[in-house]
Amino acid sequence: MTRTTEAERPAKTYANPDFDALIARLRRDFIQTPAVLLIELPQFLYESFSPEAARRQGHYAFPPTGLLFVKQALAGRGLEIDVFDLNLAILEATRADDDFKLDDWPKLLDAALAKRDYSVVGMTGMSVLQDPTNPKFFLTAMTRHLRAKNRYVLIGGGSLASADHAYYLGEGLLDIVVSGEGELKARYVFDRLYGRDPETAPQKGIFYSSNGQSVELDGRSDRVLLREDICDVLDEIPYERHWAAGALTPFSRWNGRIARFGTVQLNRGCRGSCKFCGLQEFMGKGVRQRDADPVIAEIRHMVEKRGVRHIDILDDDFLGVGSMREGLDRVLEEFKRLRRHYDIEWTASNGLVAGMIDERMLGQMRDSGCLGFRLGVESGNKERLKWLRRPSNLFVLKRFARLLPRYPEIFVCGNLIIGFFDQEPFGEMMDTYRLALDLDFDWNGFTVFQFVNKQHSGKARSDGAPATDFVPSKNLGVREMARVGDLVSGPAVFDLPVDKVPSRQQVGEVWFAFNLGVNYVLNKNLRPGGRPAKMRGWLEAVMTSYPGNPYMPLFAGLAARLMGDDAGAEKHRADALANRDASEYWQWRFAQWGLDALLDDFPKSADTVEAKLAPLRARFPGLLPGRAAVA
């Protein structure tokens, strides 16, 4: 059956007089040239930026793939569209110039603006939501900087502008906000701005200001048909510069292999409707798959023409539902072919759904070059999982975990959250801790809950604390957590009342205890039968983001000792000593957890590692029965 395109559907009249008036004013005041600048915002919070991490390629440097989809959608309109990656520009400036300060970022933006006489500036970003009134929040700072010039139509897109469209439109900082999938909405907005007969009907999800209030356009809710590729614009991504400036995730620098990286998307949306996630509000219900042909064309272009050797999957639901298996199989087969010829690898850094992974799928992943993936776990409490509407359960998670020892080549990281909605009692958090031990993955990405969707983003925190990074140790550029005197910290965290709901700051201390225990002291790859090379490779990649952290090199040194690399072990131990001794904060943490004894009396041989770890392991609720060694 032939599918109907947007333009072929029966027309309907929509009444948007205020929007028509806005478009007329914007055309009159600002539309002088066909030049358009699309900006990728920094992929970090202002407060969490670390110049030293940037110099060590430890900050995110995801290519602006979403903006390329928008640019491709606007092809054929005579527009001169440039994409400016401010995130990349900041990372490069920091690495190239020791005198560059983060507050100098407007100079980088102004230099990009000076290249053409732009009429329209659009911007999007991927970071944690913050209070939009924070003057350092990049979307707020940028819109204020641009608005002061009074030269451009300003359009915001992506999750940040969408979540707080009422603020940005009400304050006059943006003229239009495009929420959700951008292609059709961008076509409609730009056709109107440039006086073209719109190729698409008016679309819901376009917001504008009317009498100082944010108003949604009266229109349809069409979805992009996902037939096109972006090969024509992929060459605008300077892959060699992104690779030199930062990383995608630790996977892209794991095991010491520094491969030029790129990203691709097969599916949009997610089958789940989890309460903690804002994706469904942003992308609509369900998961949809792009045609496999354009996806494969993009992959081939990156690998064969641009030298990409590491590909990360951007999908929020890469495995999709059963009806999407044919398209998934075709993409994995292409990965397999390219692996034979180019030795590529791929990863899925968003959480996969355990119920879709059986032995056949794990075999396909391994054979096609899957280095590793993250898996959505979220909570270890049965009732909480059900309440969250997770498309998984404890039985499915444990069944999946029992398959992993047969596929040791793949690095698996679980995604877990504590502190749900500022209402989770400590006993439920301990359920998550125990589940992490039982699943026995290579790593567990513990994060602290953040309000990320429209329904909850404006809610006050239980203790009035502002939004922070998902990982508490990244809240500050120095990668240290604030010391608060009345918080329970150290091993005493595990004695918190199970029915008590910890404050947001207290949850940070819980996070520290869980992360140190599960991922380091009790990690399976430091136990008999484990694979210490996996632990070492992961930590050596993670350390680029935490240059002053001492326990990361300490445990990387233990892994090196278990591997028989004595020189590597001593190098890591020296780094751990230097970092501990340089910081009062880390001296306090090491004394608090008994890490000093391990560092100062470092194991001299692989045979003594287990005995040296034993006193530390006693400080943590232990391994579950039957999990003392790797299966």
C-alpha positions in Angstrom: 0.0 0.0 0.0 1.3 3.4 -0.9 1.9 5.7 2.0 0.6 9.2 1.9 3.0 12.1 2.3 2.3 15.1 4.4 1.7 17.3 1.4 -0.8 14.9 -0.2 -3.1 14.7 2.7 -6.4 16.6 2.5 -6.0 20.2 3.5 -7.6 21.7 6.6 -7.9 25.3 7.6 -6.1 26.3 10.8 -6.6 29.6 12.5 -3.4 31.2 13.8 -3.8 34.9 13.4 -1.3 35.8 16.1 1.3 33.5 14.6 0.7 35.1 11.2 1.2 38.5 12.7 4.5 37.3 14.3 5.8 35.9 11.1 5.0 39.2 9.3 6.9 41.2 11.9 9.9 38.8 11.9 10.1 38.9 8.1 9.9 42.7 8.1 12.5 43.2 10.9 15.0 40.4 10.4 14.7 38.3 7.2 17.3 40.1 4.9 19.4 37.1 3.7 19.0 33.3 3.1 21.7 32.7 5.7 20.8 30.5 8.7 23.0 29.4 11.6 22.1 26.3 13.6 24.0 26.0 16.9 24.8 23.0 19.0 25.0 24.1 22.6 27.6 22.8 25.1 27.0 19.2 26.2 27.9 20.0 29.8 26.6 22.3 32.6 28.6 25.5 33.2 29.3 24.5 36.8 30.6 21.0 35.8 33.1 22.1 33.2 36.6 20.8 33.9 39.4 22.4 31.8 41.7 19.6 32.8 39.2 17.0 31.7 38.8 18.8 28.4 42.5 18.8 27.8 42.4 15.0 28.4 39.5 14.5 26.0 37.2 13.7 28.9 34.1 15.8 27.9 31.3 14.7 25.6 31.9 15.6 21.9 28.8 14.1 20.2 28.5 15.3 16.6 25.4 17.5 16.0 23.5 14.8 14.2 20.1 16.2 15.1 20.8 19.5 13.4 21.9 17.7 10.3 18.5 16.0 10.0 17.0 19.5 10.2 19.3 20.9 7.6 18.6 18.0 5.2 14.9 18.6 5.7 15.3 22.2 4.6 17.2 21.3 1.4 15.9 22.7 -1.9 14.8 26.0 -0.4 17.7 28.2 -1.4 18.8 28.6 2.2 22.4 28.9 3.1 22.6 26.8 6.3 25.7 26.5 8.5 26.0 24.4 11.6 28.1 25.7 14.4 29.1 23.2 17.1 29.8 25.5 20.1 30.5 22.5 22.3 33.3 21.4 20.0 34.6 25.0 19.7 34.9 25.3 23.5 36.7 22.0 23.8 39.1 22.8 21.1 39.8 26.3 22.5 40.4 24.9 25.9 42.9 22.3 24.6 44.7 24.8 22.3 45.0 27.8 24.7 45.8 27.5 28.4 44.5 31.1 28.8 41.1 30.4 27.4 38.3 30.6 30.1 34.9 29.2 29.8 33.4 32.7 30.2 35.0 33.5 26.9 32.6 31.3 24.9 30.6 34.3 23.5 33.8 35.3 21.6 33.6 31.9 19.8 30.0 32.4 19.0 30.5 36.0 17.7 33.3 34.7 15.5 30.9 32.2 14.0 28.2 34.8 13.5 30.7 37.1 11.7 31.2 34.6 8.9 27.9 35.5 7.2 25.0 38.0 7.5 22.7 35.6 9.2 18.9 36.3 9.4 17.9 33.3 11.5 19.7 31.6 14.4 18.5 28.2 15.7 19.8 26.4 18.7 19.5 23.1 20.4 21.3 21.1 23.1 21.6 17.9 25.1 22.4 18.5 28.8 20.6 18.3 32.2 17.7 20.6 32.7 18.3 23.5 35.0 16.4 26.5 36.3 16.2 28.7 33.1 16.6 31.8 35.2 20.2 30.7 36.0 22.2 33.3 34.0 25.0 30.7 33.5 22.7 28.1 32.0 23.9 28.0 28.4 20.5 28.3 26.6 19.6 31.3 28.8 23.0 32.9 28.4 23.1 32.4 24.7 19.6 33.7 24.0 20.3 36.8 26.1 23.5 37.3 24.2 21.8 37.0 20.8 18.8 39.0 21.7 20.9 41.9 22.8 22.2 42.1 19.2 18.6 42.5 17.9 19.6 41.1 14.5 18.2 37.6 14.2 15.0 35.5 14.3 15.7 33.2 17.3 14.4 29.6 17.2 14.9 27.1 19.9 14.6 23.3 19.6 15.4 20.2 21.5 14.5 19.1 25.0 15.9 22.2 26.8 13.9 24.8 24.9 10.9 22.5 24.8 10.7 21.9 28.5 10.9 25.7 29.3 9.3 27.2 26.3 7.0 29.3 28.5 10.0 31.0 30.1 12.0 31.6 26.9 9.0 32.9 24.9 7.5 34.8 27.8 10.8 36.6 28.4 11.2 37.4 24.7 14.4 35.4 24.5 13.2 33.2 21.7 10.7 33.9 18.9 9.7 30.4 18.2 10.2 27.0 19.9 10.1 23.8 17.9 9.4 20.8 20.2 9.9 17.1 19.4 10.8 15.9 15.9 12.0 19.0 14.0 11.9 18.2 10.3 8.3 18.9 9.4 8.0 21.8 11.9 11.2 23.4 10.6 9.9 23.2 7.1 6.7 24.9 8.0 8.4 27.6 10.1 11.1 28.4 7.5 8.6 28.3 4.6 6.6 30.9 6.4 9.6 33.0 7.4 10.8 33.2 3.8 7.5 33.7 2.2 7.2 30.3 0.5 3.9 28.4 0.1 4.3 25.9 3.0 5.1 22.4 1.9 3.6 21.0 5.1 0.5 21.8 7.1 0.8 23.8 10.4 2.1 21.4 13.1 1.4 21.1 16.8 4.6 21.4 18.8 5.4 24.8 17.4 5.2 27.4 20.2 5.3 31.2 20.0 4.6 34.2 22.1 1.2 35.8 22.1 0.6 38.7 24.5 3.6 37.5 26.6 2.3 34.0 26.9 3.5 30.8 25.2 0.9 29.5 22.7 1.0 26.3 20.7 0.2 26.5 17.0 -3.1 25.1 15.9 -2.2 22.3 13.6 -1.7 18.6 12.9 0.4 16.1 14.6 2.2 14.5 11.6 5.1 12.3 12.1 8.2 12.2 9.9 8.2 9.3 7.6 11.9 8.4 8.3 12.7 7.5 4.7 15.6 9.9 4.0 19.3 9.6 4.7 21.6 12.5 5.7 24.6 11.4 3.6 24.6 14.7 1.7 25.4 16.6 4.8 27.5 14.1 6.8 30.6 15.5 5.3 30.0 18.7 7.3 30.9 16.8 10.5 34.6 17.1 11.2 34.9 13.6 12.6 38.7 14.0 13.1 38.1 17.1 15.2 35.4 15.5 17.4 37.7 12.6 18.0 40.6 14.8 19.0 38.5 17.0 21.2 36.5 14.6 23.4 34.6 11.4 23.6 31.2 9.9 23.1 31.2 7.7 26.2 34.0 5.7 27.9 33.3 3.0 25.3 34.8 5.2 22.6 38.2 5.2 24.4 38.0 1.9 26.1 40.9 -0.5 26.1 43.3 2.2 25.0 41.9 2.1 21.4 41.3 5.7 20.2 39.2 5.3 17.1 37.6 8.0 15.1 33.9 7.9 16.1 30.5 8.7 14.7 26.9 8.2 15.5 23.8 6.8 13.8 20.1 6.4 14.6 17.9 3.5 13.5 14.8 4.0 15.7 13.1 7.0 17.1 11.2 7.0 20.3 10.7 4.2 22.8 8.2 1.6 23.5 8.2 2.5 27.2 6.4 5.3 28.9 8.5 5.4 32.1 7.4 8.0 34.6 10.9 9.3 35.1 11.6 9.9 31.4 10.6 12.9 29.2 11.1 11.1 25.8 7.5 10.3 25.2 6.4 13.9 25.8 9.1 15.0 23.4 9.0 12.3 20.6 5.4 11.0 21.0 4.3 7.5 21.9 5.9 4.3 20.7 9.0 3.5 18.8 9.4 3.9 15.0 12.1 2.5 12.7 13.8 4.3 9.9 14.1 2.4 6.6 17.2 0.3 6.8 18.6 1.4 3.4 19.3 5.1 4.4 20.7 4.0 7.8 23.1 1.5 6.1 24.1 4.2 3.6 25.0 6.6 6.4 27.0 3.9 8.2 28.9 3.1 5.0 29.6 6.7 4.3 31.1 7.3 7.7 33.2 4.1 7.6 34.3 4.0 4.0 34.6 7.7 3.2 35.3 9.4 6.5 37.5 6.8 8.3 35.1 6.3 11.2 35.9 3.1 13.2 33.7 3.4 16.3 29.9 3.9 15.9 27.6 4.7 18.8 23.9 4.1 18.5 21.8 7.2 19.4 18.5 5.2 19.7 16.6 5.2 23.0 15.2 1.8 21.9 17.7 0.3 19.5 16.3 -3.2 19.6 12.8 -2.1 18.9 9.8 -4.4 19.0 9.4 -7.7 17.3 8.1 -6.3 14.0 11.3 -4.3 13.6 13.6 -7.3 13.7 14.2 -7.4 10.0 15.6 -3.9 9.9 17.7 -4.5 13.0 19.1 -7.7 11.5 20.1 -5.8 8.3 22.0 -3.2 10.2 23.8 -5.8 12.3 24.7 -7.7 9.2 26.2 -4.5 7.7 28.2 -4.0 10.9 29.4 -7.5 10.6 30.5 -6.9 7.0 32.3 -3.7 7.8 34.0 -5.3 10.8 35.6 -7.9 8.4 36.9 -5.2 6.1 37.6 -2.2 8.4 37.8 -3.7 12.0 35.0 -1.4 13.2 33.3 -1.6 16.6 29.9 -0.3 17.8 28.2 0.5 21.1 24.8 1.3 22.4 25.2 3.9 25.1 21.5 4.3 25.8 19.8 1.6 27.8 18.7 -1.5 25.9 15.7 -3.5 27.0 16.7 -6.8 28.5 13.6 -8.7 27.3 14.7 -8.2 23.7 18.1 -9.8 24.2 18.3 -13.6 23.9 21.3 -15.8 23.0 20.8 -15.2 19.3 20.9 -11.5 19.8 24.0 -11.6 22.0 25.7 -13.7 19.3 24.8 -11.2 16.6 26.1 -8.4 18.7 29.4 -10.1 19.4 29.9 -11.1 15.8 29.1 -7.7 14.4 31.6 -5.9 16.6 29.6 -4.8 19.6 32.1 -3.6 22.2 29.5 -3.0 24.8 26.1 -1.6 25.7 24.1 -0.1 28.6 21.0 -1.9 29.8 18.0 -0.2 31.4 17.6 -1.6 35.0 16.6 1.6 36.9 15.4 0.0 40.2 15.8 -3.2 42.1 12.4 -2.9 43.8 9.6 -4.9 42.2 6.8 -2.5 43.2 8.9 0.6 42.1 9.6 -0.9 38.7 5.9 -1.6 38.2 5.0 1.9 39.3 7.5 3.4 37.0 5.9 1.5 34.0 9.3 0.0 33.0 9.1 -2.4 30.0 11.0 -5.0 32.1 10.9 -6.8 35.5 13.3 -8.5 37.9 12.8 -11.9 36.4 13.7 -10.8 32.9 16.7 -8.9 34.2 18.1 -11.9 36.1 17.4 -14.2 33.2 19.4 -11.9 30.9 22.2 -11.7 33.4 22.6 -15.5 33.5 23.4 -15.4 29.7 26.3 -13.0 30.0 29.1 -15.3 31.2 28.8 -17.0 27.7 29.6 -13.7 26.0 32.5 -12.3 28.0 33.8 -10.2 25.1 30.9 -7.7 25.5 31.1 -5.1 28.2 27.7 -4.6 29.9 26.8 -1.6 32.0 23.5 -1.4 33.9 21.7 2.0 34.3 20.3 2.4 37.8 18.6 5.4 39.5 18.2 6.2 43.1 16.2 8.9 44.8 13.1 8.7 42.5 10.9 11.8 42.7 12.5 12.8 46.0 10.2 10.2 47.6 12.2 6.9 47.5 12.9 5.4 51.0 16.4 4.1 51.6 15.1 0.5 51.8 14.2 0.7 48.1 17.6 2.0 47.3 19.1 -1.0 49.0 17.0 -3.2 46.8 18.7 -1.6 43.8 22.1 -2.0 45.4 21.4 -5.8 46.0 20.1 -6.2 42.5 23.2 -4.7 41.1 25.3 -7.2 43.0 23.1 -10.1 41.8 23.1 -9.1 38.1 26.9 -8.9 38.3 27.4 -6.7 35.3 30.8 -5.3 34.3 29.7 -1.9 35.5 26.7 -0.2 37.0 25.9 3.4 36.1 24.3 4.6 39.4 22.7 8.0 38.9 20.7 10.4 41.1 17.1 11.0 39.9 16.6 14.4 38.1 13.3 15.9 37.0 13.6 15.8 33.3 10.1 16.0 31.8 7.6 18.8 31.5 5.3 17.4 34.1 8.0 17.4 36.8 10.8 19.7 35.8 9.4 22.7 37.6 8.6 20.9 40.9 10.5 22.0 44.0 13.0 19.6 45.4 12.4 18.2 48.8 15.3 20.3 50.2 15.2 23.2 47.8 18.3 22.0 45.9 18.5 23.0 42.3 18.9 20.5 39.4 22.4 19.0 39.2 24.2 16.5 37.1 22.9 12.9 37.2 26.3 11.9 38.6 26.9 13.9 41.8 30.7 13.9 41.5 30.3 15.8 38.2 28.4 18.7 39.8 31.6 20.7 40.2 34.5 21.0 37.8 36.9 19.8 40.4 34.9 16.5 40.5 34.5 16.6 44.3 31.2 16.5 46.2 30.5 19.2 48.8 31.1 18.1 52.4 28.0 18.8 54.5 28.5 18.2 58.2 25.1 16.8 59.2 25.0 14.2 56.4 25.5 10.5 57.1 28.5 9.5 55.1 31.0 6.6 54.8 30.0 3.1 55.8 27.4 4.5 58.1 25.3 5.2 55.1 24.3 1.5 55.0 22.7 2.0 58.5 20.2 4.6 57.4 16.6 3.7 58.4 15.0 1.7 55.6 11.8 3.6 55.8 13.5 7.1 55.7 13.4 9.2 52.6 16.9 10.8 52.3 17.2 14.4 51.3 18.7 15.1 47.9 22.1 15.9 49.4 21.9 12.7 51.4 21.1 10.7 48.3 24.5 12.0 47.0 26.2 10.2 49.9 24.2 7.0 49.1 25.3 7.3 45.5 29.0 7.5 46.6 28.7 4.4 48.8 26.9 2.4 46.2 29.2 3.4 43.4 32.4 2.7 45.4 31.1 -0.7 46.6 29.5 -2.2 43.6 31.7 -0.8 40.9 35.1 -1.0 42.6 35.5 -3.0 45.8 33.1 -5.7 44.9 33.5 -5.6 41.1 33.4 -9.1 39.5 36.4 -8.4 37.4 38.6 -8.0 40.5 37.4 -11.3 41.9 38.8 -14.8 41.1 37.8 -15.8 37.6 37.1 -12.2 36.6 38.5 -10.3 33.6 40.7 -7.5 35.1 41.5 -6.2 31.6 37.9 -5.1 31.2 38.0 -3.3 34.5 41.3 -1.6 33.7 40.2 -0.6 30.2 37.0 1.0 31.4 38.7 2.9 34.2 41.4 4.2 32.0 38.8 5.6 29.7 36.7 7.1 32.6 39.7 8.7 34.3 39.9 11.2 31.4 36.8 12.8 32.8 38.0 12.7 36.4 41.7 13.8 36.3 41.9 14.4 40.1 40.2 11.3 41.2 42.5 8.9 43.2 40.3 5.8 43.6 40.0 5.3 39.9 43.7 4.9 39.3 44.0 2.9 42.5 41.6 0.2 41.2 43.0 0.4 37.7 46.3 -0.4 39.3 44.8 -3.4 41.1 43.5 -4.6 37.7 46.9 -4.1 36.1 48.5 -6.1 39.0 46.1 -9.0 38.4 47.0 -8.9 34.7 50.7 -9.2 35.5 51.5 -5.7 34.3 53.6 -4.6 37.2 54.8 -1.4 35.6 51.3 -0.3 34.8 50.2 -1.1 38.3 52.9 1.1 39.8 52.1 3.9 37.4 48.5 3.9 38.4 49.4 3.6 42.1 51.6 6.7 41.8 48.8 8.6 40.2 46.5 7.6 43.0 49.0 8.7 45.6 49.5 12.1 43.9 45.8 12.7 43.6 45.0 11.7 47.2 47.8 13.7 48.7 46.9 16.8 46.7 43.4 17.1 48.0 42.0 17.4 51.6 38.7 16.1 50.3 40.2 12.9 49.0 42.3 12.4 52.1 39.0 12.6 54.0 37.3 10.1 51.7 40.1 7.6 51.7 40.4 7.7 55.5 36.6 7.4 55.8 36.4 4.2 53.7 39.7 2.6 54.7 41.2 3.1 51.2 44.5 4.4 52.7 45.5 0.9 53.8 45.1 -0.4 50.3 46.9 2.5 48.7 49.8 2.7 51.2 50.3 -1.1 51.4 49.6 -1.8 47.7 49.6 -5.4 46.7 53.0 -6.5 45.5 51.7 -9.4 43.3 48.5 -10.7 41.8 48.3 -13.4 44.5 48.0 -10.8 47.2 45.2 -8.6 45.7 42.4 -10.7 47.0 43.7 -10.6 50.6 44.3 -6.9 50.4 40.7 -6.3 49.3 39.1 -8.4 52.0 39.1 -5.7 54.7 37.5 -3.3 52.3 34.8 -5.7 51.2 33.8 -6.2 54.9 32.7 -2.5 54.9 30.0 -3.2 52.4 26.9 -5.4 52.4 28.4 -8.4 50.8 28.0 -10.4 47.7 24.9 -12.6 47.5 25.2 -16.3 48.0 26.7 -18.1 45.0 28.1 -14.9 43.5 31.6 -14.9 45.2 33.2 -15.9 41.9 32.3 -15.3 38.3 30.2 -18.0 36.8 
